[in-house]
């Protein structure tokens, strides 16, 4: 066994084998995989192994397409062919028009990745799958590339190819410990000796947190027991002359695929069970949980109704084994938060179907720093530190119970709620707030007109449309107040703090005390990594001169990692997170200055406190840091308050606001107004696939700076644009263009929507999209596929609402 290597991958299932193989494909061949038992001895061996192209966003579709293409290549390898039934086709059923609307959106989104889904009516579903009934069936989504693969031969084929490229695989080699050294390298301790390496990868399936504990982290991953059975031969399958399509049924919570001349039928019962939360038997290898068919009685009855042939055949065997879930159901593939040179590929509930793509994404990140797609949807840092075992288990149960029921854009499921709150959360609830969740924080979405008001889950404009419009109108004509909790906030100090940040951002860094500015951080490829507001807080009795770095609520762990890993050994820079200590109250509108003046002794005139100013003061009796910025486009002030004083500040502002009919506004109103102003949303419009020029942000790039991260890459591109982010207006009042929708011209995809919403002040249905540069000029006309309808659209200048500063 080697005593030194570049990367050690821990785990010999699909995650580990795929990562190892793809590392060699990216040019790193001095890599090792260690497995405590035999390859595929965990969840992989009993996987139902369905391989579909369906995904909730374009990154997931892209990595699944890579998996399918890789598996086809392995199937056709004459030296070591893998058993892969590709192209049987698959149907996802629906019994409501709302569910069908979702399928139409996903079909539009997939088209931008070169994948064509079909929308079927009930009769066509039954024609393609003659075993199903059309009772209570509205239609379905057809994936022509659906199929299934043999787990063991797939993993062996990947390991074989990795070995041929120079990698090594050590079976029956349990890891007993991990030690990280001062230079951030690792020693992997095993029962057969130590391996020193630069990088370690946790790909340990349901034993993920056993290895996580060795490096002092706990991942938001837990396991669920999952049952399926295989039937005896079904005559209709024997006589069909072709393989039956795969079936996924959100109506009855089951799936099926052909297994020889019978069916493999799996269930997502409501009375489901977590597994392994109190520890896992070290001898649980190639093992299963006890059968428990009584638990699936409710969903089995639904399966019988949808597929009557199941009532006429016996069961050959039953499988009940653990599968892993994360807190939001998507995998964790990428850097481990707070650790250097440590990555993971875990929480793969659909591991076999997606595993080829997961390893591909991870290998690119390890070798190149970024993948070809923005990987935020699978990034391990997308959650905050509130993601403990208890909340993960609750969300895993909820996801399991809704396996084939996708999230609607306006749907907020109840499990694990109130994980992160402020002193104002119950106050806002008493005001009638409908809450959304942002990185665990309960944030006001809008104020309900009555306690029994509810919106219908939908991809169209919902019942809150006019309510949001009224909140926007209050901000536009008088004054509104909004709580923005969870906003990421770092305090950066040290003699080198300003020079350090100047190197990190491509923008002009504000240097004067009491001033702030919006800046962008690039990665080494010159693409946008982060967006941050940098504020220079003057020295006061609250502390010395210091810099505040503010960014999106979800970016806390992501941005902290990026900043800390770039502090040079000889730099005096210290970063402290204040994210959980303070909350922002935004007051916005033409009367906002009057409200602020009524609760603070400071001079708030435009001359004393112009746009992009920051100062410390008191709001009533509450200490505050106030910034003159606006995300709404109206005159506005961000008031940063320590949580201990938040309620006092809120009461003072609300009392002062009575004279102006102050109204609470929520996240929906904010999103509507930011669309009208041309402001971008991190990880919707701002992604790592494009540079600031392609994002139409040239005013934030100062190429005359001596150096900044990503400058060389920008210079090498010589201004050539791959895509261009544009604003457009849609000729529709029924639905917004959701992220992922395809922009079409003459039957061809020319771009992809990043976000969209109704502008209540302009009366426009606005969307942003990345399009081919030739179509980025104002008034260029095309169509956007919105829920299967080709909606006329045209390019407009960014920010159709003039706004006020």
FILUM-319397 format. One line per 4 residues: number of its first residue (from 1); their letters; for each residue x, y, z of C-alpha. Coordinates in steps of 0.25 Angstrom, whole numbers, plus 2048, in hexadecimal, padded with zeros to 3 digits. Each point is the difference from the previous one (the first is absolute). Layout:
# FILUM-319397
NUM> A> X:Y:Z ~ ... .
This chain:
# FILUM-319397
1> XXXX> 800:800:800 ~ 805:80E:7FD ~ 804:809:80B ~ 7FF:80D:7F8 .
5> XXXX> 7F6:804:7F5 ~ 7F9:80D:7FB ~ 7F2:7FC:804 ~ 7F9:7F6:809 .
9> XXXX> 7F2:7FD:7FD ~ 7F9:7F8:80B ~ 7F5:7F7:7FC ~ 7FE:7F6:7F5 .
13> XXXX> 7F2:802:7FB ~ 7FB:808:7F4 ~ 804:80E:806 ~ 80F:7FB:803 .
17> XXXX> 802:7F8:7F3 ~ 7FA:80B:7F8 ~ 809:80B:807 ~ 80C:7F7:7FE .
21> XXXX> 7FE:7FE:7F2 ~ 7FD:80E:7FC ~ 80C:805:808 ~ 809:7F7:7F6 .
25> XXXX> 7F8:806:7F5 ~ 803:80E:804 ~ 80F:7FC:800 ~ 803:7FC:80F .
29> XXXX> 804:7F2:800 ~ 808:7FF:80D ~ 7F3:7FE:808 ~ 7FB:7F5:809 .
33> XXXX> 7F2:7FA:804 ~ 7FF:7F9:80D ~ 7F4:7F7:804 ~ 7FD:7FA:80D .
37> XXXX> 7FA:7F4:7FA ~ 7FE:7FC:7F1 ~ 7FC:80A:7F5 ~ 7F1:803:800 .
41> XXXX> 7FD:7F9:80E ~ 7F8:80C:805 ~ 7F3:806:7FA ~ 806:7FE:7F2 .
45> XXXX> 7FE:7F1:7FF ~ 7F1:800:803 ~ 7FC:80D:7F8 ~ 7F5:7FF:7F7 .
49> XXXX> 80A:807:7F6 ~ 7F6:809:7F8 ~ 807:809:7F6 ~ 7F8:80C:7FC .
53> XXXX> 802:80E:7FA ~ 7F6:807:809 ~ 805:80B:809 ~ 7FB:80C:807 .
57> XXXX> 80A:809:7FA ~ 80A:801:7F4 ~ 80C:7FC:808 ~ 7F9:7F3:805 .
61> XXXX> 7FC:7FD:7F1 ~ 80E:802:7FB ~ 806:7F7:80A ~ 7F6:7F5:7FE .
65> XXXX> 802:801:7F1 ~ 80F:7FE:802 ~ 7FC:7F4:808 ~ 7F8:7FA:7F5 .
69> XXXX> 80A:803:7F5 ~ 80B:7FA:809 ~ 7F8:7F4:803 ~ 7FD:7FD:7F1 .
73> XXXX> 80F:801:7FE ~ 802:7F6:80B ~ 7F5:7F7:7FA ~ 807:800:7F3 .
77> XXXX> 80E:7FC:805 ~ 803:7F3:7F9 ~ 80A:7FD:80B ~ 7F7:802:80C .
81> XXXX> 7F2:803:7FC ~ 7F6:805:80B ~ 7F2:7FB:800 ~ 7F8:80D:7FD .
85> XXXX> 7F1:800:7FB ~ 801:80E:7FA ~ 7F4:806:7F8 ~ 7F4:7F9:806 .
89> XXXX> 7FA:80D:802 ~ 7F9:805:80D ~ 7F3:807:804 ~ 7FE:809:80C .
93> XXXX> 7F1:800:803 ~ 7F7:80C:804 ~ 7F2:801:805 ~ 7FF:80F:800 .
97> XXXX> 802:80B:7F6 ~ 809:807:80A ~ 809:7F4:800 ~ 800:800:7F0 .
101> XXXX> 804:80F:800 ~ 80C:7FC:808 ~ 803:7F5:7F6 ~ 7FF:80A:7F5 .
105> XXXX> 80A:809:807 ~ 80A:7F5:802 ~ 7FF:7FD:7F1 ~ 803:80E:7FD .
109> XXXX> 80C:800:809 ~ 805:7F3:7FB ~ 7FF:805:7F2 ~ 80B:80A:803 .
113> XXXX> 809:7F4:803 ~ 7FD:7F9:7F3 ~ 7F6:7F6:806 ~ 7F2:7FF:7FB .
117> XXXX> 7F5:7FB:809 ~ 7F2:7FD:7FB ~ 7F3:804:807 ~ 7F6:7F5:7FF .
121> XXXX> 7F1:800:802 ~ 7FA:7F4:808 ~ 7FC:7F8:7F4 ~ 80E:801:7FB .
125> XXXX> 806:7FC:80D ~ 7F8:7F3:800 ~ 804:7FD:7F1 ~ 80F:801:803 .
129> XXXX> 7FE:7F8:80D ~ 7F5:7F6:7FE ~ 800:7FB:80F ~ 7FA:80D:806 .
133> XXXX> 7F2:805:802 ~ 7FC:80E:7FC ~ 7F7:802:80C ~ 803:80D:807 .
137> XXXX> 80B:803:7F6 ~ 802:80D:7F9 ~ 80D:7FD:7F8 ~ 80F:7FF:802 .
141> XXXX> 80E:804:7FC ~ 807:7F6:7F6 ~ 810:7FF:801 ~ 804:7F8:7F4 .
145> XXXX> 80E:7FD:806 ~ 7FB:7FA:80D ~ 805:7F2:804 ~ 808:7F8:80A .
149> XXXX> 80E:7FB:803 ~ 807:7F4:807 ~ 806:807:80C ~ 80C:7F6:803 .
153> XXXX> 805:7FF:7F1 ~ 7FF:810:7FF ~ 809:802:80C ~ 809:7F5:7FC .
157> XXXX> 801:806:7F2 ~ 803:80E:806 ~ 80B:7FA:809 ~ 806:7F8:7F5 .
161> XXXX> 802:80C:7F7 ~ 805:808:80C ~ 80A:7F5:803 ~ 805:800:7F1 .
165> XXXX> 802:80F:801 ~ 809:7FE:80C ~ 7F7:801:80C ~ 800:7F5:80B .
169> XXXX> 7F5:7FA:807 ~ 801:7FA:80E ~ 7F5:7F7:805 ~ 7FE:7FB:80E .
173> XXXX> 807:80C:805 ~ 7F8:807:80B ~ 804:80E:803 ~ 802:802:80F .
177> XXXX> 804:80F:801 ~ 803:80D:7F8 ~ 80B:80A:804 ~ 801:80D:7FA .
181> XXXX> 80E:807:800 ~ 804:80F:801 ~ 802:800:7F1 ~ 7F2:7FB:7FE .
185> XXXX> 804:7F3:7FB ~ 7FA:7F3:806 ~ 804:7F3:805 ~ 7F6:7F5:7FE .
189> XXXX> 802:7F5:80B ~ 7FB:7F2:7FC ~ 801:7F2:806 ~ 80B:7FD:7F6 .
193> XXXX> 808:80D:802 ~ 800:80F:7FE ~ 7FF:807:7F2 ~ 804:80F:800 .
197> XXXX> 7F9:808:7F5 ~ 7FD:80E:7FC ~ 7F1:7FE:7FF ~ 7F6:7F7:807 .
201> XXXX> 7F2:7FD:7FA ~ 7F4:7FB:809 ~ 7F8:7F7:7F7 ~ 7FB:7F6:80B .
205> XXXX> 7F1:7FF:7FD ~ 7F8:7FD:80D ~ 80D:800:808 ~ 803:80E:7FC .
209> XXXX> 7FF:806:80E ~ 80A:7F5:806 ~ 80A:806:7F6 ~ 7FB:80E:803 .
213> XXXX> 803:7FE:80F ~ 80E:7FD:7FD ~ 802:80E:7FA ~ 7F7:807:80A .
217> XXXX> 7F4:802:7F7 ~ 7F2:7FC:800 ~ 7F9:7FF:7F3 ~ 7F1:803:7FE .
221> XXXX> 7FE:7F1:7FB ~ 7F7:7F5:805 ~ 7FB:7F3:7FB ~ 7F2:7FB:7FD .
225> XXXX> 7FB:7F2:7FF ~ 7FB:7FD:7F2 ~ 7F9:7F4:7FB ~ 7FD:7FA:7F3 .
229> XXXX> 7FC:7F2:7FB ~ 802:7F8:7F3 ~ 7F4:7F9:7FB ~ 7FF:7F3:7F9 .
233> XXXX> 7FE:800:7F0 ~ 7F5:808:7FB ~ 7F9:7FB:7F4 ~ 7FE:80D:7F9 .
237> XXXX> 80F:803:801 ~ 803:7F3:7FA ~ 7F7:802:7F5 ~ 803:80F:7FE .
241> XXXX> 80D:7FE:7F7 ~ 806:80C:806 ~ 805:805:80D ~ 7F6:807:809 .
245> XXXX> 803:80F:803 ~ 804:804:80E ~ 7F4:806:808 ~ 801:80B:80B .
249> XXXX> 7F3:803:807 ~ 7FE:80C:809 ~ 7F1:7FC:801 ~ 803:7F3:807 .
253> XXXX> 80E:802:805 ~ 807:7F4:7F8 ~ 809:7FD:7F4 ~ 802:7F4:7F7 .
257> XXXX> 809:7FB:7F6 ~ 802:7F3:7F9 ~ 808:7F5:806 ~ 801:7F4:7F7 .
261> XXXX> 7F2:7FD:7FC ~ 7FA:806:80D ~ 800:80D:807 ~ 809:807:80B .
265> XXXX> 7F6:808:808 ~ 805:80A:80A ~ 7F8:808:80A ~ 801:80D:808 .
269> XXXX> 7F7:7FE:80B ~ 7FB:80B:809 ~ 803:7F7:80C ~ 80E:800:7FD .
273> XXXX> 80C:7FE:809 ~ 80E:806:802 ~ 80C:7F7:802 ~ 80D:800:807 .
277> XXXX> 7FE:80D:808 ~ 805:7FA:80C ~ 80C:7F9:7FA ~ 803:7F5:7F5 .
281> XXXX> 804:7F2:803 ~ 80E:7FF:7FB ~ 7FC:7F2:7FA ~ 7F5:806:7F8 .
285> XXXX> 806:7FC:7F3 ~ 7F9:7FB:7F3 ~ 7F4:800:80A ~ 7F1:804:800 .
289> XXXX> 7F6:804:80A ~ 7F5:7F7:804 ~ 7F4:7FF:7F7 ~ 7F4:809:804 .
293> XXXX> 7F5:7FF:7F5 ~ 7F6:804:80A ~ 806:80E:800 ~ 7FD:802:7F1 .
297> XXXX> 7F1:7FB:800 ~ 7FB:80E:7FD ~ 809:802:7F4 ~ 7FF:7F2:7FB .
301> XXXX> 7F1:801:7FF ~ 802:80C:7F7 ~ 80A:7F9:7F8 ~ 7F6:7F4:7FE .
305> XXXX> 7F5:80B:7FB ~ 80A:806:7F6 ~ 806:7F3:7FC ~ 7F5:7F4:801 .
309> XXXX> 80A:7F6:7FB ~ 808:800:80D ~ 7F4:7FA:807 ~ 801:7F3:7F7 .
313> XXXX> 80F:7FD:803 ~ 808:7FB:80C ~ 80C:807:806 ~ 80E:7F9:7FD .
317> XXXX> 808:808:80A ~ 800:80D:809 ~ 80B:80A:802 ~ 800:80A:80C .
321> XXXX> 80D:808:801 ~ 805:80D:804 ~ 801:80C:7F6 ~ 806:80D:804 .
325> XXXX> 7F9:80E:800 ~ 805:80E:803 ~ 7F8:80B:806 ~ 7FA:805:7F2 .
329> XXXX> 801:7F3:7F9 ~ 80B:804:7F6 ~ 80E:7FA:802 ~ 80C:806:806 .
333> XXXX> 80B:801:7F6 ~ 80C:809:802 ~ 808:807:80B ~ 7FD:7FC:80E .
337> XXXX> 7FD:80D:808 ~ 80B:806:808 ~ 80B:7F5:7FC ~ 80B:802:7F6 .
341> XXXX> 803:7F5:7F6 ~ 7F4:7F8:804 ~ 7F4:7FD:7F7 ~ 7F4:7F7:800 .
345> XXXX> 7F7:7F8:7F7 ~ 7F5:7FC:809 ~ 7F1:800:802 ~ 7FD:7FA:7F3 .
349> XXXX> 7F2:7FB:801 ~ 800:7FD:7F1 ~ 80E:7FC:800 ~ 801:7F6:7F4 .
353> XXXX> 7F8:809:7F7 ~ 808:80C:803 ~ 80D:7FB:805 ~ 808:801:7F3 .
357> XXXX> 7FD:80F:800 ~ 803:802:80E ~ 80E:7FB:7FF ~ 802:808:7F4 .
361> XXXX> 7FB:80D:807 ~ 809:7FD:80C ~ 80C:7FC:7F8 ~ 800:80D:7F9 .
365> XXXX> 7FF:808:80C ~ 80C:7F9:807 ~ 809:801:7F4 ~ 7FB:80D:7FA .
369> XXXX> 7F9:808:80B ~ 7F3:800:7F9 ~ 7F7:7F7:7F8 ~ 7FB:803:7F2 .
373> XXXX> 7F2:803:806 ~ 7FD:808:80C ~ 7FF:7F6:80B ~ 7F9:808:80B .
377> XXXX> 7F4:7F7:800 ~ 809:7F4:805 ~ 80A:809:808 ~ 802:7FB:80E .
381> XXXX> 801:80E:805 ~ 7F2:804:7FB ~ 7FB:7FD:80E ~ 803:808:80D .
385> XXXX> 805:7F9:80D ~ 7F1:7FE:805 ~ 800:7F3:7F8 ~ 801:7F6:80B .
389> XXXX> 7FC:7F2:800 ~ 7F2:802:806 ~ 7FC:80A:7F5 ~ 806:7F8:7F5 .
393> XXXX> 7F8:7F4:805 ~ 7F3:808:7FF ~ 803:805:7F2 ~ 804:7F3:7FB .
397> XXXX> 7F3:7FA:805 ~ 7F9:80B:7F9 ~ 808:7FE:7F3 ~ 7FE:7F1:800 .
401> XXXX> 7F1:802:802 ~ 800:809:7F4 ~ 80A:7F9:7F7 ~ 7F9:803:7F3 .
405> XXXX> 7F9:80D:804 ~ 809:80B:7FC ~ 800:80D:808 ~ 7F8:80B:7F9 .
409> XXXX> 806:80E:800 ~ 7F7:805:80B ~ 7FF:7F4:808 ~ 806:800:80E .
413> XXXX> 800:7F2:807 ~ 7FE:7FF:80F ~ 80B:7F7:805 ~ 80C:806:807 .
417> XXXX> 7FA:80E:801 ~ 804:80B:80A ~ 80E:7FB:800 ~ 805:80E:800 .
421> XXXX> 7F8:80C:805 ~ 802:80E:805 ~ 7F8:807:80B ~ 7F7:806:7F5 .
425> XXXX> 7FC:7F2:7FB ~ 7F4:7FF:80A ~ 7FD:80F:7FE ~ 7FF:7FE:7F1 .
429> XXXX> 7F8:7F3:801 ~ 7F6:808:809 ~ 7FF:80B:7F4 ~ 7FC:7F4:7F7 .
433> XXXX> 80D:7FD:7F9 ~ 801:7F5:7F6 ~ 80F:7FB:802 ~ 80A:7FA:7F6 .
437> XXXX> 80D:7FA:804 ~ 80E:806:7FD ~ 80B:7F7:804 ~ 7F8:7FB:80C .
441> XXXX> 7FB:80F:804 ~ 7F1:802:800 ~ 7FE:80D:7F7 ~ 7F3:807:7FE .
445> XXXX> 7FC:7FD:7F2 ~ 7F3:809:800 ~ 7F5:804:80A ~ 7F4:7F8:7FF .
449> XXXX> 7F2:807:800 ~ 7FA:7F6:80A ~ 805:7F4:808 ~ 7F9:7F6:7F6 .
453> XXXX> 806:806:7F4 ~ 809:7F6:7F8 ~ 806:7FF:7F2 ~ 7FE:7F5:7F6 .
457> XXXX> 80D:7F9:7FD ~ 802:804:7F1 ~ 80A:805:7F5 ~ 7F7:80B:7FD .
461> XXXX> 7FD:80D:807 ~ 7F9:7FC:80D ~ 7F6:806:809 ~ 80A:809:807 .
465> XXXX> 802:808:7F3 ~ 7F8:80C:804 ~ 805:800:80F ~ 80E:801:7FB .
469> XXXX> 7FC:80B:7F7 ~ 7FA:808:80B ~ 80D:7FE:808 ~ 808:805:7F5 .
473> XXXX> 7F6:80C:7FE ~ 802:804:80F ~ 80F:800:7FE ~ 7FF:808:7F3 .
477> XXXX> 7F6:80B:806 ~ 803:800:80F ~ 809:7F7:808 ~ 801:7F1:803 .
481> XXXX> 808:7F8:80A ~ 807:7F2:7FD ~ 808:7F7:809 ~ 80B:7FA:7F9 .
485> XXXX> 806:7F5:809 ~ 80B:7F7:7FD ~ 808:80A:7F7 ~ 80E:7FB:800 .
489> XXXX> 809:80A:807 ~ 80F:7FF:803 ~ 808:80A:808 ~ 80E:800:7FA .
493> XXXX> 80B:807:808 ~ 80F:800:800 ~ 80B:80A:7FA ~ 7FF:7F8:7F2 .
497> XXXX> 7F1:7FF:800 ~ 7FE:80B:7F5 ~ 80B:7FB:7F7 ~ 7FB:7F2:802 .
501> XXXX> 7F2:803:7FB ~ 806:809:7F5 ~ 807:7F3:7FA ~ 7F3:7F8:802 .
505> XXXX> 7F6:809:7F9 ~ 801:804:7F1 ~ 7F8:80D:804 ~ 805:80E:805 .
509> XXXX> 801:7FD:80F ~ 7FA:80C:809 ~ 80C:805:809 ~ 7FA:80C:806 .
513> XXXX> 7FA:7FE:80E ~ 7F1:801:800 ~ 7FE:7FC:7F2 ~ 7FC:7F3:7FA .
517> XXXX> 7FF:7F9:7F2 ~ 7FB:7F4:7F8 ~ 80C:7F7:7FC ~ 802:7F3:7F9 .
521> XXXX> 809:7F4:803 ~ 805:7F8:7F4 ~ 806:7F2:800 ~ 80D:7FC:7F9 .
525> XXXX> 7F8:7FE:7F3 ~ 7FC:80F:800 ~ 7F1:7FC:803 ~ 7F8:806:80B .
529> XXXX> 801:7F9:80D ~ 7F9:809:80A ~ 7FA:80D:801 ~ 802:809:80D .
533> XXXX> 7FD:80D:806 ~ 80D:806:806 ~ 7FE:80A:80B ~ 80B:808:807 .
537> XXXX> 7FB:802:80E ~ 806:80C:807 ~ 807:7FF:80E ~ 7F7:802:80B .
541> XXXX> 7FD:7FC:80F ~ 7FB:7F3:7FA ~ 80D:7FC:7FA ~ 80C:804:7F7 .
545> XXXX> 800:802:7F1 ~ 7FA:7F4:7FA ~ 7FB:7FB:7F3 ~ 7F2:7F9:7FE .
549> XXXX> 7FE:7F6:7F5 ~ 7F2:7FD:7FD ~ 7FA:7F6:7F6 ~ 7F4:7F6:7FE .
553> XXXX> 7FB:7F9:80C ~ 803:7F2:7F9 ~ 80F:804:7FE ~ 805:800:80E .
557> XXXX> 808:7F3:7FF ~ 803:801:7F2 ~ 806:80F:801 ~ 807:7FD:80D .
561> XXXX> 808:7F4:7FA ~ 803:808:7F3 ~ 806:80C:808 ~ 807:7F8:80B .
565> XXXX> 807:7F7:7F6 ~ 806:80D:7F9 ~ 806:806:80C ~ 80F:800:7FE .
569> XXXX> 809:7FB:80C ~ 806:80D:802 ~ 7F3:808:7FF ~ 7FA:806:80D .
573> XXXX> 7F1:7FD:7FD ~ 7F6:7FB:809 ~ 7F1:7FC:7FC ~ 7F5:7FF:80A .
577> XXXX> 7F2:7FC:7FD ~ 7F5:809:805 ~ 7F5:7F9:7F8 ~ 7F9:7FA:80C .
581> XXXX> 802:80C:809 ~ 7F9:80B:7F8 ~ 7F3:802:7F7 ~ 7FD:80B:7F6 .
585> XXXX> 7F3:808:800 ~ 7FE:807:7F3 ~ 7F8:80D:7FF ~ 7FD:804:7F2 .
589> XXXX> 7F7:80A:7F9 ~ 800:810:7FE ~ 7FC:801:80F ~ 80B:7F7:805 .
593> XXXX> 809:80C:804 ~ 7F5:806:808 ~ 7FE:7F3:808 ~ 80F:7FF:802 .
597> XXXX> 801:80E:805 ~ 7F5:7FE:80A ~ 808:7F5:807 ~ 80E:805:7FF .
601> XXXX> 807:80D:804 ~ 80A:7FF:7F4 ~ 7FF:809:7F3 ~ 7F9:7F7:7F5 .
605> XXXX> 800:80B:7F5 ~ 805:7FC:7F3 ~ 80C:80A:802 ~ 804:7F9:80D .
609> XXXX> 7FD:7F2:7FC ~ 801:7FE:7F1 ~ 7FE:7F3:7F9 ~ 80A:7F5:803 .
613> XXXX> 803:806:80E ~ 801:7F8:80D ~ 800:805:80F ~ 7FD:7FB:80E .
617> XXXX> 7F5:806:808 ~ 7F4:7FD:809 ~ 7F2:7FC:7FB ~ 7F9:804:80C .
621> XXXX> 808:7F9:80B ~ 805:7F5:7F7 ~ 80F:801:7FA ~ 7FF:7FF:7F1 .
625> XXXX> 809:801:7F4 ~ 7F8:807:7F5 ~ 804:7FF:7F1 ~ 7FA:808:7F5 .
629> XXXX> 7FE:7F6:7F5 ~ 7F3:7FB:7F9 ~ 7FD:7F3:7FA ~ 7F1:805:7FD .
633> XXXX> 804:80C:7F8 ~ 7F9:809:80A ~ 807:809:80A ~ 804:7F6:80A .
637> XXXX> 808:7FD:80D ~ 806:7F3:805 ~ 800:800:80F ~ 809:7F5:806 .
641> XXXX> 7FC:7FD:80E ~ 806:7F7:80A ~ 7F5:7F5:803 ~ 800:803:80E .
645> XXXX> 7FA:80E:7FD ~ 7F8:7FC:7F3 ~ 7F3:801:807 ~ 802:80E:806 .
649> XXXX> 805:805:7F2 ~ 7F4:7FA:7F9 ~ 7F6:806:80A ~ 806:80E:7FF .
653> XXXX> 800:7FF:7F1 ~ 7F2:7FB:7FF ~ 7FB:80B:80A ~ 807:80B:7F7 .
657> XXXX> 7FA:7F9:7F4 ~ 7F1:802:804 ~ 800:80E:7FB ~ 803:7FB:7F2 .
661> XXXX> 7F8:7F3:800 ~ 80C:7F8:800 ~ 7FE:7F2:7FB ~ 808:7F3:802 .
665> XXXX> 805:7FB:7F2 ~ 806:7F2:7FE ~ 809:7F8:7F7 ~ 7F7:7FF:7F4 .
669> XXXX> 7FE:80F:800 ~ 810:802:800 ~ 801:7F6:7F5 ~ 7F6:807:7F7 .
673> XXXX> 807:80E:803 ~ 80E:7FA:7FE ~ 7FC:7FB:7F2 ~ 7FB:80E:7FC .
677> XXXX> 80E:806:804 ~ 808:7F6:7F9 ~ 806:7FA:80C ~ 805:7F2:800 .
681> XXXX> 7FE:7F4:80A ~ 80C:7F8:804 ~ 7FF:7F1:7FB ~ 7F5:804:7F7 .
685> XXXX> 805:80A:7F7 ~ 80E:800:805 ~ 807:7F3:7FE ~ 80E:7FB:7FE .
689> XXXX> 7FE:7FD:7F1 ~ 802:80E:7FC ~ 808:80C:802 ~ 7FC:80E:804 .
693> XXXX> 800:805:7F1 ~ 7F6:7F5:7FC ~ 7F8:804:80D ~ 7FF:80E:7FA .
697> XXXX> 808:805:80C ~ 80B:807:7F9 ~ 7FF:80D:809 ~ 805:7F7:80C .
701> XXXX> 80C:7FB:7F9 ~ 80D:809:802 ~ 80A:7FA:7F6 ~ 80A:80B:804 .
705> XXXX> 802:7FA:80D ~ 80E:7FA:802 ~ 7FA:7F2:803 ~ 7F4:7F9:805 .
709> XXXX> 7FC:7F1:800 ~ 7FB:7FD:7F2 ~ 806:80C:7F9 ~ 80A:7F7:7F7 .
713> XXXX> 7F4:7F7:7FC ~ 7F8:80C:7FC ~ 80C:806:7F8 ~ 802:7F3:7F9 .
717> XXXX> 7F1:800:7FA ~ 802:80E:7FA ~ 7F2:804:802 ~ 7FA:7F4:7F9 .
721> XXXX> 7F2:7FD:805 ~ 7FB:7F2:801 ~ 7F2:804:805 ~ 7FA:80D:804 .
725> XXXX> 7F6:803:80B ~ 7F4:808:7FB ~ 7F4:806:806 ~ 7F3:7FD:7F8 .
729> XXXX> 7F1:802:801 ~ 7F6:7F5:7FD ~ 7F2:802:7FA ~ 7F9:7F9:80B .
733> XXXX> 7F8:802:80C ~ 7FE:7F2:804 ~ 80E:7FB:805 ~ 80E:804:802 .
737> XXXX> 80B:7FA:7F9 ~ 807:7F7:80A ~ 80F:7FD:801 ~ 804:7F6:7F5 .
741> XXXX> 7F5:803:7F6 ~ 805:800:7F2 ~ 801:80C:7F7 ~ 7FC:7FC:7F2 .
745> XXXX> 802:806:7F2 ~ 7FB:7F8:7F3 ~ 7FF:7F3:808 ~ 80F:801:806 .
749> XXXX> 804:803:80E ~ 808:80D:801 ~ 800:802:80F ~ 7FB:7FC:80E .
753> XXXX> 7F8:808:80A ~ 807:803:80D ~ 7F5:807:808 ~ 7F3:807:7FD .
757> XXXX> 7F4:807:807 ~ 7F5:80A:7FE ~ 805:80F:802 ~ 7F4:806:807 .
761> XXXX> 805:80E:7FE ~ 802:7FF:7F1 ~ 7F5:7F6:7FD ~ 80A:7F7:7F9 .
765> XXXX> 803:7F1:800 ~ 80F:801:801 ~ 80A:7F5:7FF ~ 810:7FF:7FF .
769> XXXX> 806:7F6:7F7 ~ 80E:7FC:7FB ~ 7FF:800:7F1 ~ 809:7FF:7F4 .
773> XXXX> 807:80E:7FF ~ 7FA:802:7F2 ~ 7F2:801:806 ~ 803:809:80B .
777> XXXX> 7FD:80E:7FA ~ 7F4:807:805 ~ 7F3:7FD:7F8 ~ 805:7F3:7FB .
781> XXXX> 7F4:7F7:800 ~ 7FE:7F1:803 ~ 7F8:7F7:808 ~ 801:7FA:80E .
785> XXXX> 7FA:7F2:803 ~ 7F8:802:80C ~ 7F8:7F4:805 ~ 800:7FB:7F1 .
789> XXXX> 7FB:80D:7FA ~ 809:808:7F7 ~ 7FE:80E:806 ~ 805:80B:7F7 .
793> XXXX> 80B:808:807 ~ 80A:80B:7FD ~ 80D:806:806 ~ 7FF:80D:808 .
797> XXXX> 80B:808:807 ~ 803:7FB:80E ~ 7F8:807:80B ~ 7F3:805:7F9 .
801> XXXX> 7FC:807:80D ~ 809:80D:802 ~ 800:800:80F ~ 805:80A:80A .
805> X> 80D:801:807 .
